[in-house]
Amino acid sequence: MPILEYRWNPLDSLVIARLKASTTTAICILYALAMAPSDNIVLLISYTSLKSALFGIGFALYCVCVRVWYGDYQAHCDRRKKTCFLIVYTSLIVMCAFISVAASSIQAIGAEASDQVDDHASQTAPTPILLSYACETVYVGLTAPIQALADMDLNSGPKIWRVWVVWTGSPYANLVIIGVLMIWITKVVLWIATVASTSPRDWLTFVSFSRSPRLIAFDALFTAFNILVTLLITGRLLYARRRLSKLIGEAAGYSKQYTNIVVILIESYAVAACLYLVDMISRLLESPHAIRVSIIMGAITGLVELIAYLFVMYRVLQGRAWERSTDRQLSTLRFQFVDGESSVSS
């Protein structure tokens, strides 16, 4: 994909300010969580303030991507269908993330209200009872089905697409894609079975429901899928990095935008995969610290994945992401040193 032109707009200053503010807020909230005296406070803050701050980061990146897409839509008539598809698809992912943030906030408030009801020997406090019932009704009736069904499939699509792009040209490409698709299909089937066999009201019990055997099995498969995607992309890019270093040495400054270690970690969703692994391990442990980690990881993993996806899309829009022809182009580079500097031609 050619590099898309990005023209500065005064609104971009607001987007950057929002990005900085959300990042600072998220860091402060994480510090507050470390000092929280009880698990209930950790749960309430994680699923309200922390998720909102991370969504602010993702929404700022989404605004930047939409700005670039809009410029591309106006400048290139032949790519308008593709641009519209990417805008709609990314907007759906962001919308699902927003629904997840809203649902989690309602869920956390309802759980806190239920705890307040349980703390009273006689249920004579009408406000917590009504608040708990209202939150439960809104969450179960409106947001839970959308969050449960839409969020999972939309986030997996871009990962499968990146595996296909990175592995194109390899003799093992078809085998890799089939393996990833089989795991994804199994994951979707298991998730549907889990949702169908569980009462939506049980979703309000964060820790107990998160440790149900079927959901633990789904978490294991879901984590395996994410780790596999990360390993496949990372392994392929590291192989290309090593091969290029042997062919053209350290003078390949042009190739660093594709094979730099930080770039590889971004392209492979490595941070999100590590958080999913920590989340799964913490669910299996019984210590109080593990419960807190599980609560925090459950709140942030989906939004970290959204941020990772938007980072990848931004690199694609700028023409700096790995494409199907990148491996061939980098392999045919010829370096000519002129006045102590290298110029690249293909």
Secondary structure, 3 states (H helix, E strand, C coil): CCCCCCCCCHHHHHHHHHHHHHHHHHHHHHHHHHCCCCHHHHHHHHHHHHHHHHHHHHHHHHHHHHHHHHHHHHHCHHHHHHHHHHHHHHHHHHHHHHHHHHHHHHHHHHHHHHHHHHHCCCCCCHHHHHHHHHHHHHHHHHHHHHHHHHHHHHHHHHHHHHHHHHHCCCCCHHHHHHHHHHHHHHHHHHHHHHHHCCCHHHHHCHHHHHCCHHHHHHHHHHHHHHHHHHHHHHHHHHHHHHHHHHHHHHHCCCCHHHHCHHHHHHHCCHHHHHHHHHHHHHHHCCCHHHHHHHHHHHHHHHHHHHHHHHHHHHHHHCCCCCCCCHHHHHHCCEEEEECCEEEEEC
